Amino acid sequence: MLFASRAAPPAAHKEPPPAAADRPSRGAPHTTRRRVGQTLPSRAVAHPPHQTPTHSPTHHGAPWRAPRRRRRRGGGGGHPPTPVGAQLQGGVPPLPPSIPPLPFFLVGALGPFVARDEVPFQLRATAAFSRAWFNAIPVYSDDASAKTADGDDVPDGDRAPPALRTDEQLALAAGGSMLAIANHLYGATAEVQVAGAAQAVLGITLPLSTTCADSSPPAEAVCHGHVLARRIIRDRLAVDGFNEAGTDGGRTFNPAPFADVVTGYKPINKPDKPRVFTRWLPLVEDLVGRGTYVAQRITAPQASRALPAVLDAAALAARAAAVPAPYEAKLTRRMVARGCPPAGHPAGAPPGGWPFGMNAKHRATLRLLCAESVAVLDQSAALNDTRRALGRWFDNKLFSIGPLVQDAAVVSGLTLPQLMVFEHASNGALYDAMILLWRAKLDADAIRPPSVMAALFGGDTVVTADGGPTAPGPTSMPLKEWAPFLRIMPHSEYPSASACLCKVGAEVFGQYVGGVDAAVPVTREFPAGFSGGGVPATDLTVTFARPAEIAEACSASRLWTGVHFRPSIPAGEAACEGLAQEVMQRIACFAGAAGAGLPPCDE
């Protein structure tokens, strides 16, 4: 995936791994702590294994209410994110000197623009960038077997002159393509700013979109990169189903860019009047600040029907349809009004008995929600600095999964064309995984933890959970004042997109370094304050012993930070089982010699 940082190699570090909480795991990241400016003996940060919940809030019997004043934290706000620049932590190995730096420099320069978007739009951008890179390979290569991402041959007359078929020219073309796509997605200001950064830091002058003609030949590498990008803009971004222009559905006046005119999705629940406590509830967020509260809407439902990057749309739809439903039955307000079975008797009935009309499936669903809600609070109470840092880091796939390309470059000695194929495989797999997950999420339409917990236990019930920025660590508080560590995103809770995306990203990385279980350590460094609110208090180093541990920790982080119930994690992983392999096998058919390291072609 794109968006890797350029940092010095980490110091060597070895520690016994703690256990990853709340899910079966063969290992978890190694961690060390040190005070800023002072070297201390390293120690392992213990992650307690999952245990049967030791506390259970008692429902107070009052009807559920949704006070607006708590919505920013418990509903969607979470704790404020750190600035994008602060997320480019150390530990990422620099690219080998043989790799021309321009494309990856531009990746870092564009990171703040891409990171402003929600996940579907981030992955749409990175898939477009890496597709343009892939399409430049046959133009600047002597390999006649290399094709475009669509499987088209590139005639010799459309290739660069033999003397210009070099990595340096390929890097320039990739840079030009990124400028053109940046202009299209983020405006001319973004293009000018990024090109200016390349001039200031690398001393490379890059022609802008306004100066590059559609007929620019391969001999003009940067401008030909613009040409390659314009084809992607015309043939994909403009017609990929996102409704970029805002005119889909026959709209003529006042375009509505990226409006959903495909799925017809409408939430059953209203923000302040939930009717079904198993279905997604739009939360109210203070996104602007100073009392400007807004209700969530599902982010880009139409992404579930978008044009895939690599795989067939029908295959992705079939994967989504195979995801099991999260709950056996719907729970109405009346069914949750009496709360949960008493602590220590999870198989019992709520105080006052079961409401009339609740069958076995209703009862099983209520018990599941009660148990999962207690587990969320237990995980919140167990938050430590390592989990906070990893939760914040994994929340942004651009800066967690993205830099793995540089680890692969160092471990396996990849060439520039091989790195570009890696990026196309990683970004294509992540984008297609997003499409199937968004479809599965719309089908499940599942409620998020904070939306249901107050209804089950009562907002005034005192619980023990993480106290947030002002009181980190286990704290007693009314449930209505509790907040997940991370913002609750505006889409269905089930299945977990992060569990799927991190699995896919780790599997592409693993393909290039000997497998997901290969002993290939990946180290990242988190400065003090990385997670916000002065957390961690000291610098933190985390080492993953093998690629699979990255995916395992990423999945677990969604439980640690309170944004998912436990069943969502294996559901997300299962939905994407084998997807990365399918993507890489398809790309191998077109990559030519640059596809060395991919599995054999399978169309």
C-alpha positions as a printed NumPy array, in Angstrom:
array([[  0.   ,   0.   ,   0.   ],
       [  1.129,   3.545,  -0.641],
       [  2.095,   6.096,   2.005],
       [  5.3  ,   4.919,   3.561],
       [  7.439,   7.1  ,   5.766],
       [ 11.134,   7.613,   5.25 ],
       [ 12.889,   7.111,   8.583],
       [ 16.197,   5.79 ,   9.809],
       [ 16.497,   2.059,  10.539],
       [ 15.53 ,   1.121,  14.108],
       [ 17.961,  -0.053,  16.725],
       [ 17.944,  -3.782,  17.335],
       [ 15.421,  -4.912,  19.916],
       [ 14.33 ,  -8.309,  21.188],
       [ 11.649,  -8.944,  23.798],
       [  9.333, -11.875,  24.549],
       [  5.924, -11.228,  22.981],
       [  2.908, -10.584,  25.198],
       [ -0.365, -12.307,  24.431],
       [ -2.815, -10.622,  22.089],
       [ -6.021, -10.154,  24.002],
       [ -9.464, -11.476,  23.293],
       [ -8.821, -13.659,  20.264],
       [ -6.81 , -16.777,  19.399],
       [ -3.295, -15.731,  18.462],
       [  0.118, -17.284,  18.078],
       [  1.889, -14.137,  19.129],
       [  1.733, -10.391,  19.571],
       [  4.089,  -7.489,  19.046],
       [  7.149,  -7.008,  21.225],
       [  7.248,  -3.685,  23.04 ],
       [  9.829,  -1.554,  24.792],
       [  9.554,   1.735,  26.593],
       [ 12.094,   4.434,  27.291],
       [ 12.038,   7.952,  28.62 ],
       [ 12.808,  10.637,  26.1  ],
       [ 16.556,  11.256,  26.071],
       [ 17.334,   8.39 ,  28.431],
       [ 18.012,   4.729,  27.68 ],
       [ 16.4  ,   2.302,  30.078],
       [ 16.293,  -1.504,  30.186],
       [ 13.488,  -2.725,  27.957],
       [ 10.556,  -4.646,  29.332],
       [  7.598,  -6.451,  27.908],
       [  4.209,  -4.817,  28.274],
       [  1.815,  -7.54 ,  29.309],
       [ -1.502,  -7.852,  27.543],
       [ -3.746,  -9.898,  29.803],
       [ -5.472, -12.748,  27.994],
       [ -9.213, -12.592,  27.656],
       [-11.089, -13.709,  30.721],
       [-14.72 , -14.069,  31.588],
       [-15.975, -10.533,  32.349],
       [-15.537,  -9.741,  36.015],
       [-18.099,  -6.983,  36.187],
       [-21.503,  -6.464,  34.711],
       [-23.371,  -3.174,  34.824],
       [-26.795,  -3.486,  36.352],
       [-29.679,  -1.982,  34.453],
       [-31.527,   0.623,  36.437],
       [-34.894,   0.027,  34.759],
       [-35.329,   3.522,  33.317],
       [-36.191,   3.982,  29.635],
       [-33.327,   4.64 ,  27.233],
       [-32.48 ,   8.258,  26.438],
       [-29.923,   9.781,  24.101],
       [-28.532,  12.926,  25.758],
       [-26.747,  14.984,  23.126],
       [-24.024,  16.136,  25.463],
       [-22.427,  12.684,  25.536],
       [-22.639,  11.985,  21.836],
       [-19.348,  13.52 ,  20.866],
       [-17.394,  11.085,  22.995],
       [-19.536,   8.009,  23.376],
       [-21.206,   8.33 ,  20.025],
       [-18.699,   9.135,  17.378],
       [-16.089,  11.563,  18.55 ],
       [-13.805,   9.305,  20.545],
       [-10.589,  11.074,  21.431],
       [ -9.15 ,  13.633,  19.026],
       [ -6.681,  12.223,  16.506],
       [ -3.074,  13.263,  16.41 ],
       [ -1.997,  15.391,  13.449],
       [ -1.302,  13.417,  10.291],
       [  2.373,  14.332,  10.343],
       [  2.797,  12.861,  13.796],
       [  1.643,   9.47 ,  12.53 ],
       [  4.746,   9.021,  10.36 ],
       [  6.619,   7.341,  13.195],
       [ 10.14 ,   6.024,  13.04 ],
       [ 11.322,   2.497,  12.451],
       [ 10.439,   2.328,   8.757],
       [ 13.593,   1.342,   6.861],
       [ 14.722,   3.689,   4.087],
       [ 14.505,   2.473,   0.533],
       [ 17.711,   1.055,  -0.97 ],
       [ 19.863,   3.685,  -2.745],
       [ 19.198,   1.937,  -6.07 ],
       [ 15.516,   2.96 ,  -5.945],
       [ 14.806,   6.425,  -7.438],
       [ 13.13 ,   8.313,  -4.592],
       [ 10.634,  10.517,  -6.463],
       [  7.491,   8.313,  -6.454],
       [  7.806,   7.484,  -2.779],
       [  8.627,  11.054,  -1.855],
       [  5.412,  12.17 ,  -3.557],
       [  3.563,   9.449,  -1.669],
       [  4.611,  11.044,   1.603],
       [  3.848,  14.555,   0.37 ],
       [  0.312,  13.545,  -0.647],
       [ -0.346,  11.679,   2.593],
       [ -2.012,  14.588,   4.431],
       [ -4.419,  15.154,   1.532],
       [ -5.418,  11.501,   1.253],
       [ -5.702,  11.051,   5.03 ],
       [ -8.457,  13.665,   5.265],
       [-10.872,  11.302,   3.547],
       [-12.826,   8.36 ,   4.899],
       [-11.574,   4.852,   4.112],
       [-13.38 ,   4.2  ,   0.789],
       [-12.002,   7.414,  -0.681],
       [ -8.499,   6.803,   0.678],
       [ -8.375,   3.38 ,  -0.935],
       [ -9.871,   4.713,  -4.162],
       [ -7.028,   7.243,  -4.379],
       [ -4.223,   4.821,  -3.573],
       [ -5.58 ,   2.252,  -6.037],
       [ -5.575,   4.918,  -8.754],
       [ -2.012,   6.015,  -7.959],
       [ -0.603,   2.496,  -8.04 ],
       [ -2.587,   1.571, -11.153],
       [ -0.887,   4.426, -12.982],
       [  2.485,   3.189, -11.735],
       [  1.715,  -0.32 , -13.004],
       [  0.669,   1.028, -16.406],
       [  3.969,   2.89 , -16.725],
       [  6.055,  -0.276, -16.326],
       [  5.595,  -1.653, -19.875],
       [  6.231,   1.804, -21.357],
       [  9.65 ,   2.087, -19.718],
       [ 10.695,  -1.567, -19.915],
       [ 12.229,  -3.891, -22.502],
       [  9.931,  -6.665, -21.246],
       [  7.466,  -7.34 , -24.064],
       [  5.382,  -9.58 , -21.775],
       [  4.469,  -6.71 , -19.432],
       [  0.916,  -5.449, -19.956],
       [ -1.317,  -2.762, -18.504],
       [ -3.478,  -3.364, -15.447],
       [ -6.37 ,  -4.119, -17.801],
       [ -4.31 ,  -6.786, -19.564],
       [ -3.684,  -4.751, -22.718],
       [ -0.484,  -5.043, -24.688],
       [  1.582,  -1.902, -25.189],
       [  2.781,  -1.71 , -28.826],
       [  6.459,  -1.022, -29.297],
       [  5.59 ,   2.304, -30.872],
       [  3.91 ,   3.384, -27.606],
       [  6.956,   2.491, -25.511],
       [  9.79 ,   4.794, -24.625],
       [ 12.846,   4.806, -26.891],
       [ 15.223,   1.993, -25.841],
       [ 17.712,   4.428, -24.316],
       [ 14.976,   5.804, -22.031],
       [ 13.72 ,   2.479, -20.715],
       [ 15.252,   3.032, -17.298],
       [ 14.15 ,   3.143, -13.682],
       [ 14.843,   6.883, -13.602],
       [ 12.416,   7.555, -16.464],
       [  9.881,   5.167, -14.937],
       [ 10.091,   7.096, -11.659],
       [  9.536,  10.402, -13.471],
       [  6.485,   9.032, -15.274],
       [  5.094,   7.706, -11.99 ],
       [  5.632,  11.126, -10.443],
       [  3.784,  12.847, -13.275],
       [  0.865,  10.447, -12.96 ],
       [  0.58 ,  11.218,  -9.253],
       [  0.459,  14.958,  -9.902],
       [ -2.355,  14.533, -12.423],
       [ -4.428,  12.313, -10.122],
       [ -3.753,  14.633,  -7.166],
       [ -5.014,  17.56 ,  -9.227],
       [ -8.141,  15.619, -10.135],
       [ -8.924,  14.414,  -6.613],
       [ -7.671,  17.27 ,  -4.427],
       [ -7.377,  20.283,  -6.722],
       [ -4.648,  22.322,  -8.357],
       [ -3.403,  23.589,  -4.999],
       [ -2.473,  20.055,  -3.952],
       [ -0.618,  19.46 ,  -7.213],
       [  1.318,  22.713,  -6.933],
       [  2.178,  22.093,  -3.287],
       [  3.429,  18.564,  -3.896],
       [  5.434,  19.543,  -6.976],
       [  6.961,  22.403,  -5.   ],
       [  8.029,  19.991,  -2.289],
       [  9.756,  17.786,  -4.875],
       [ 11.61 ,  20.819,  -6.21 ],
       [ 12.652,  21.994,  -2.755],
       [ 13.757,  18.627,  -1.364],
       [ 14.846,  16.583,  -4.383],
       [ 15.718,  19.366,  -6.789],
       [ 13.384,  17.861,  -9.432],
       [ 11.193,  20.193, -11.476],
       [  7.909,  18.528, -12.408],
       [  5.672,  19.941, -15.155],
       [  2.114,  20.515, -13.974],
       [ -1.152,  19.427, -15.529],
       [ -1.628,  22.787, -17.226],
       [  1.621,  22.383, -19.194],
       [  1.362,  18.719, -20.276],
       [ -0.458,  17.914, -23.509],
       [ -2.565,  14.797, -24.025],
       [ -0.181,  13.851, -26.818],
       [  2.971,  13.966, -24.662],
       [  5.162,  11.032, -25.827],
       [  7.012,   8.592, -23.55 ],
       [ 10.227,  10.504, -24.21 ],
       [  8.706,  13.278, -22.066],
       [  8.418,  11.038, -19.027],
       [  6.714,  13.356, -16.515],
       [  4.121,  14.594, -18.994],
       [  3.558,  11.077, -20.299],
       [  2.791,  10.135, -16.7  ],
       [  0.058,  12.776, -16.848],
       [ -1.259,  11.091, -19.999],
       [ -1.366,   7.682, -18.295],
       [ -3.185,   9.198, -15.331],
       [ -5.744,  10.96 , -17.505],
       [ -6.705,   7.635, -19.025],
       [ -7.348,   6.262, -15.538],
       [ -9.356,   9.358, -14.626],
       [-11.439,   9.026, -17.791],
       [-11.881,   5.263, -17.875],
       [-12.169,   4.539, -14.153],
       [-12.533,   7.415, -11.693],
       [-15.175,   9.173, -13.775],
       [-17.279,   6.022, -14.163],
       [-16.405,   3.814, -11.167],
       [-19.79 ,   4.148,  -9.453],
       [-18.765,   6.668,  -6.788],
       [-20.741,   9.41 ,  -8.568],
       [-17.73 ,  11.702,  -8.521],
       [-19.343,  14.367, -10.72 ],
       [-22.605,  14.288,  -8.774],
       [-24.736,  13.866, -11.889],
       [-25.531,  10.152, -11.721],
       [-29.2  ,   9.254, -11.55 ],
       [-30.144,  11.867, -14.158],
       [-29.327,  14.928, -12.048],
       [-28.934,  18.062, -14.182],
       [-28.821,  21.011, -11.796],
       [-26.76 ,  21.537,  -8.643],
       [-24.618,  18.378,  -8.816],
       [-24.251,  16.36 ,  -5.613],
       [-20.759,  14.821,  -5.806],
       [-20.426,  11.351,  -4.288],
       [-24.116,  11.162,  -3.363],
       [-25.51 ,   7.633,  -3.234],
       [-28.009,   7.096,  -6.044],
       [-27.411,   3.352,  -6.303],
       [-28.205,   1.45 ,  -3.112],
       [-31.215,   3.32 ,  -1.74 ],
       [-29.937,   2.665,   1.781],
       [-31.782,   4.449,   4.575],
       [-31.176,   3.725,   8.27 ],
       [-34.055,   2.237,  10.218],
       [-33.063,   4.19 ,  13.332],
       [-33.112,   7.943,  13.792],
       [-30.326,   9.497,  15.898],
       [-32.528,  10.296,  18.892],
       [-35.258,   7.682,  18.357],
       [-33.789,   4.206,  17.948],
       [-36.387,   1.559,  17.192],
       [-34.303,  -1.565,  16.562],
       [-31.326,  -2.138,  18.839],
       [-29.529,  -4.533,  16.537],
       [-29.456,  -2.142,  13.561],
       [-27.087,   0.714,  12.817],
       [-27.847,   3.931,  14.677],
       [-26.584,   7.265,  13.281],
       [-24.586,   8.872,  16.06 ],
       [-24.36 ,  12.582,  16.746],
       [-20.886,  14.099,  16.543],
       [-19.437,  17.473,  17.407],
       [-17.221,  17.433,  14.332],
       [-16.942,  21.178,  13.846],
       [-16.648,  22.119,  17.509],
       [-18.321,  24.806,  19.616],
       [-21.633,  23.022,  19.746],
       [-22.157,  22.276,  16.066],
       [-23.505,  18.736,  16.322],
       [-24.242,  16.697,  13.206],
       [-25.832,  13.294,  12.699],
       [-23.843,  10.632,  10.896],
       [-24.75 ,   9.206,   7.518],
       [-23.252,   6.005,   6.154],
       [-20.054,   6.843,   4.292],
       [-20.387,   6.181,   0.556],
       [-22.88 ,   3.287,   0.473],
       [-22.318,   3.216,  -3.285],
       [-18.754,   2.016,  -2.687],
       [-20.334,  -1.404,  -2.195],
       [-21.201,  -1.408,  -5.906],
       [-18.058,   0.291,  -7.229],
       [-15.942,  -0.92 , -10.13 ],
       [-13.31 ,  -3.271,  -8.65 ],
       [ -9.601,  -2.7  ,  -9.19 ],
       [ -8.669,  -6.309,  -9.997],
       [-11.31 ,  -8.95 ,  -9.26 ],
       [-14.762,  -9.465, -10.754],
       [-17.685,  -7.609,  -9.187],
       [-19.77 , -10.792,  -9.109],
       [-17.08 , -12.621,  -7.139],
       [-16.919,  -9.836,  -4.57 ],
       [-20.715,  -9.784,  -4.272],
       [-20.714, -13.541,  -3.683],
       [-18.156, -13.165,  -0.899],
       [-20.291, -10.479,   0.736],
       [-23.426, -12.612,   0.489],
       [-21.633, -15.461,   2.266],
       [-20.993, -13.394,   5.409],
       [-23.376, -14.708,   8.111],
       [-25.786, -12.325,   9.785],
       [-24.525, -10.938,  13.108],
       [-27.733, -11.555,  15.068],
       [-30.491, -14.153,  15.017],
       [-33.273, -11.657,  15.626],
       [-34.115,  -7.961,  15.827],
       [-34.479,  -6.381,  19.248],
       [-36.999,  -3.598,  19.742],
       [-37.008,  -0.995,  22.494],
       [-39.474,  -3.066,  24.511],
       [-37.233,  -6.119,  24.317],
       [-34.219,  -4.332,  25.797],
       [-36.16 ,  -2.262,  28.323],
       [-35.493,  -4.691,  31.211],
       [-31.777,  -4.839,  30.525],
       [-29.467,  -7.828,  30.818],
       [-29.441, -10.962,  32.944],
       [-27.796, -10.349,  36.322],
       [-24.036, -10.596,  36.694],
       [-22.949, -14.18 ,  37.291],
       [-26.07 , -15.549,  35.58 ],
       [-25.588, -14.854,  31.867],
       [-27.981, -17.65 ,  30.928],
       [-30.709, -16.273,  33.182],
       [-33.474, -13.78 ,  32.48 ],
       [-33.381,  -9.986,  32.92 ],
       [-34.788,  -8.531,  36.128],
       [-38.552,  -8.888,  35.947],
       [-38.347, -11.769,  33.474],
       [-38.419, -11.886,  29.706],
       [-40.692,  -9.37 ,  27.998],
       [-43.741, -10.913,  26.371],
       [-43.2  , -12.249,  22.872],
       [-39.446, -12.866,  23.07 ],
       [-38.677, -16.241,  21.522],
       [-35.448, -18.249,  21.791],
       [-33.739, -16.26 ,  19.024],
       [-34.61 , -12.946,  20.662],
       [-33.244, -14.191,  23.973],
       [-30.026, -15.478,  22.392],
       [-29.518, -12.134,  20.649],
       [-30.019, -10.167,  23.852],
       [-27.626, -12.395,  25.791],
       [-25.025, -11.997,  23.025],
       [-25.288,  -8.217,  23.049],
       [-25.059,  -8.142,  26.828],
       [-21.958, -10.335,  26.908],
       [-20.274,  -8.392,  24.123],
       [-21.031,  -5.059,  25.766],
       [-19.424,  -6.211,  29.004],
       [-16.401,  -7.426,  27.029],
       [-16.064,  -3.973,  25.431],
       [-15.881,  -2.357,  28.864],
       [-13.382,  -4.96 ,  30.065],
       [-11.156,  -4.24 ,  27.103],
       [-11.453,  -0.508,  27.728],
       [-10.393,  -0.972,  31.351],
       [ -7.36 ,  -2.976,  30.171],
       [ -6.067,  -0.251,  27.837],
       [ -2.384,   0.512,  28.252],
       [  0.028,   2.747,  26.37 ],
       [  0.964,   0.028,  23.882],
       [ -2.632,  -0.701,  22.996],
       [ -3.442,   2.985,  22.674],
       [ -0.511,   3.578,  20.334],
       [ -1.281,   0.54 ,  18.205],
       [ -4.977,   1.357,  18.142],
       [ -4.287,   4.866,  16.885],
       [ -1.711,   3.59 ,  14.376],
       [ -3.809,   0.798,  12.908],
       [ -6.789,   3.125,  12.651],
       [ -5.021,   4.778,   9.712],
       [ -4.058,   2.107,   7.196],
       [ -2.114,   4.648,   5.134],
       [  0.542,   4.859,   7.815],
       [  0.404,   1.345,   9.265],
       [ -0.03 ,  -1.041,   6.332],
       [  1.395,   1.395,   3.762],
       [  5.063,   1.424,   4.844],
       [  5.344,  -2.354,   4.553],
       [  6.435,  -1.809,   0.955],
       [  9.7  ,  -0.391,   2.259],
       [ 10.236,  -3.332,   4.598],
       [  9.714,  -5.646,   1.628],
       [ 12.159,  -3.635,  -0.477],
       [ 14.882,  -4.016,   2.133],
       [ 14.232,  -7.655,   3.059],
       [ 13.876,  -8.966,  -0.492],
       [ 15.937,  -6.468,  -2.492],
       [ 13.085,  -5.493,  -4.796],
       [ 13.623,  -3.369,  -7.889],
       [ 11.546,  -0.288,  -8.676],
       [  9.249,  -2.177, -11.103],
       [  8.795,  -4.927,  -8.504],
       [  7.898,  -2.336,  -5.868],
       [  5.315,  -0.868,  -8.234],
       [  3.805,  -4.308,  -8.766],
       [  3.775,  -4.809,  -4.983],
       [  1.896,  -1.518,  -4.609],
       [ -0.644,  -2.402,  -7.292],
       [ -1.227,  -5.783,  -5.658],
       [ -1.543,  -4.318,  -2.171],
       [ -3.733,  -1.357,  -3.114],
       [ -5.815,  -3.375,  -5.543],
       [ -6.471,  -6.025,  -2.903],
       [ -7.316,  -3.437,  -0.258],
       [ -9.69 ,  -1.59 ,  -2.577],
       [-11.505,  -4.738,  -3.696],
       [-11.686,  -5.906,  -0.078],
       [-13.292,  -2.596,   0.823],
       [-15.957,  -3.086,  -1.847],
       [-16.985,  -6.49 ,  -0.527],
       [-16.826,  -5.331,   3.111],
       [-18.976,  -2.281,   2.386],
       [-21.558,  -4.536,   0.764],
       [-21.495,  -6.909,   3.729],
       [-21.779,  -3.99 ,   6.137],
       [-24.852,  -2.641,   4.365],
       [-26.441,  -6.088,   4.5  ],
       [-25.68 ,  -6.512,   8.22 ],
       [-26.543,  -2.917,   9.188],
       [-25.283,  -3.693,  12.688],
       [-25.382,  -1.423,  15.712],
       [-22.149,  -0.079,  17.246],
       [-21.209,  -0.74 ,  20.904],
       [-21.889,   2.752,  22.334],
       [-25.283,   2.873,  20.628],
       [-26.687,  -0.113,  22.472],
       [-24.852,  -0.189,  25.814],
       [-26.82 ,   2.585,  27.493],
       [-30.06 ,   0.917,  26.443],
       [-28.96 ,  -2.37 ,  28.007],
       [-27.471,  -1.086,  31.251],
       [-28.714,   2.48 ,  31.75 ],
       [-26.614,   5.595,  31.26 ],
       [-26.28 ,   6.318,  34.99 ],
       [-24.925,   2.872,  35.811],
       [-21.388,   3.071,  37.191],
       [-18.87 ,   1.014,  35.215],
       [-15.123,   0.537,  35.259],
       [-13.441,   1.479,  31.992],
       [-10.687,   3.648,  30.588],
       [-11.08 ,   7.21 ,  31.789],
       [ -9.969,   8.853,  28.58 ],
       [ -7.414,  11.659,  28.128],
       [ -8.031,  13.204,  31.538],
       [ -7.894,   9.934,  33.502],
       [ -6.231,   7.161,  31.477],
       [ -6.505,   3.729,  33.003],
       [ -9.294,   1.876,  34.836],
       [-11.751,   4.462,  36.16 ],
       [-15.208,   4.305,  37.71 ],
       [-17.704,   6.479,  35.859],
       [-21.323,   6.617,  34.721],
       [-21.72 ,   4.657,  31.507],
       [-23.059,   7.738,  29.718],
       [-19.657,   9.406,  30.233],
       [-17.633,   6.544,  28.777],
       [-16.173,   6.844,  25.287],
       [-14.351,   4.438,  22.981],
       [-10.714,   5.351,  22.531],
       [-11.24 ,   5.876,  18.791],
       [-13.93 ,   7.664,  16.867],
       [-16.849,   5.437,  15.892],
       [-16.891,   5.525,  12.112],
       [-20.133,   6.172,  10.189],
       [-20.903,   2.68 ,   8.98 ],
       [-22.105,  -0.68 ,  10.241],
       [-20.197,  -2.399,  13.055],
       [-20.184,  -5.823,  11.387],
       [-18.087,  -7.239,   9.846],
       [-14.835,  -5.505,  10.787],
       [-13.237,  -3.813,   7.783],
       [ -9.929,  -3.428,   9.628],
       [ -9.692,  -7.159,  10.305],
       [-10.115,  -7.804,   6.589],
       [ -7.872,  -4.994,   5.329],
       [ -4.982,  -5.767,   7.652],
       [ -5.186,  -9.454,   6.784],
       [ -5.017,  -8.616,   3.089],
       [ -2.154,  -6.157,   3.54 ],
       [ -0.13 ,  -8.573,   5.661],
       [ -0.644, -11.382,   3.15 ],
       [  0.65 ,  -9.309,   0.23 ],
       [  3.659,  -8.331,   2.341],
       [  4.136, -11.955,   3.37 ],
       [  4.135, -13.081,  -0.253],
       [  7.264, -11.017,  -0.834],
       [  9.175, -11.977,   2.313],
       [  8.682, -15.729,   2.587],
       [  5.124, -16.049,   3.898],
       [  2.987, -14.607,   6.679],
       [  4.675, -16.868,   9.215],
       [  8.226, -16.081,   8.083],
       [ 10.579, -14.809,  10.784],
       [ 10.737, -11.285,   9.332],
       [ 10.552,  -8.751,  12.152],
       [  8.92 ,  -5.371,  11.552],
       [  9.739,  -2.63 ,  14.055],
       [  7.966,   0.681,  14.531],
       [  8.713,   3.512,  16.933],
       [  6.06 ,   5.712,  18.537],
       [  7.14 ,   8.973,  20.163],
       [  5.771,  10.138,  23.478],
       [  2.355,  11.702,  22.974],
       [  1.693,   9.818,  19.732],
       [ -1.762,   8.656,  20.835],
       [ -2.842,  12.099,  22.063],
       [ -3.308,  13.416,  25.588],
       [  0.354,  12.847,  26.469],
       [  0.069,   9.103,  25.786],
       [  2.377,   7.263,  25.694],
       [  4.268,   9.123,  28.39 ],
       [  7.58 ,   7.809,  27.047],
       [  8.817,   6.717,  23.641],
       [  7.616,   3.26 ,  22.652],
       [  9.074,   0.632,  20.299],
       [  6.982,  -2.268,  19.011],
       [  8.361,  -5.248,  17.078],
       [  6.207,  -7.733,  15.187],
       [  8.067, -11.026,  14.785],
       [  6.31 , -12.06 ,  11.565],
       [  3.802, -10.59 ,   9.085],
       [  0.859, -12.498,  10.57 ],
       [  1.379, -10.722,  13.899],
       [  0.694,  -7.396,  12.188],
       [ -2.736,  -8.582,  11.075],
       [ -3.456, -10.187,  14.454],
       [ -2.584,  -7.037,  16.397],
       [ -4.567,  -4.883,  13.979],
       [ -7.663,  -7.023,  14.486],
       [ -7.238,  -7.054,  18.26 ],
       [ -6.798,  -3.27 ,  18.315],
       [-10.417,  -2.822,  17.216],
       [-11.474,  -4.63 ,  20.395],
       [ -9.014,  -2.79 ,  22.642],
       [-10.305,   0.595,  21.456],
       [-14.02 ,  -0.158,  21.84 ],
       [-15.203,   0.156,  18.247],
       [-16.204,  -3.485,  17.631],
       [-17.822,  -6.46 ,  19.287],
       [-15.755,  -9.652,  19.184],
       [-17.718, -11.605,  16.503],
       [-17.03 ,  -8.845,  13.991],
       [-13.311,  -9.696,  13.883],
       [-13.408, -13.315,  12.642],
       [-16.261, -12.373,  10.301],
       [-14.095,  -9.71 ,   8.647],
       [-11.142, -12.052,   8.388],
       [-13.225, -14.885,   6.933],
       [-14.798, -12.592,   4.331],
       [-11.35 , -11.858,   2.909],
       [ -9.847, -15.331,   3.195],
       [ -7.811, -15.964,   0.049],
       [ -8.648, -12.596,  -1.515],
       [ -5.066, -11.319,  -1.543],
       [ -3.939, -14.533,  -3.246],
       [ -6.6  , -14.159,  -5.945],
       [ -5.588, -10.558,  -6.595],
       [ -1.893, -11.395,  -6.837],
       [ -2.55 , -14.333,  -9.169],
       [ -4.565, -12.076, -11.475],
       [ -1.914,  -9.355, -11.483],
       [  0.815, -11.916, -12.174],
       [ -0.783, -12.484, -15.588],
       [  0.041,  -8.929, -16.645],
       [  3.156,  -7.986, -14.677],
       [  5.777,  -9.724, -16.78 ],
       [  9.247,  -9.926, -15.266],
       [  8.33 ,  -7.288, -12.69 ],
       [  5.917,  -9.81 , -11.195],
       [  8.75 , -11.897,  -9.778],
       [  7.696, -12.789,  -6.257],
       [  3.992, -13.104,  -7.095],
       [  2.228, -16.477,  -7.173],
       [  1.702, -18.013, -10.638],
       [ -0.809, -16.415, -12.994],
       [ -4.415, -17.552, -12.642],
       [ -7.007, -15.657, -14.652]])
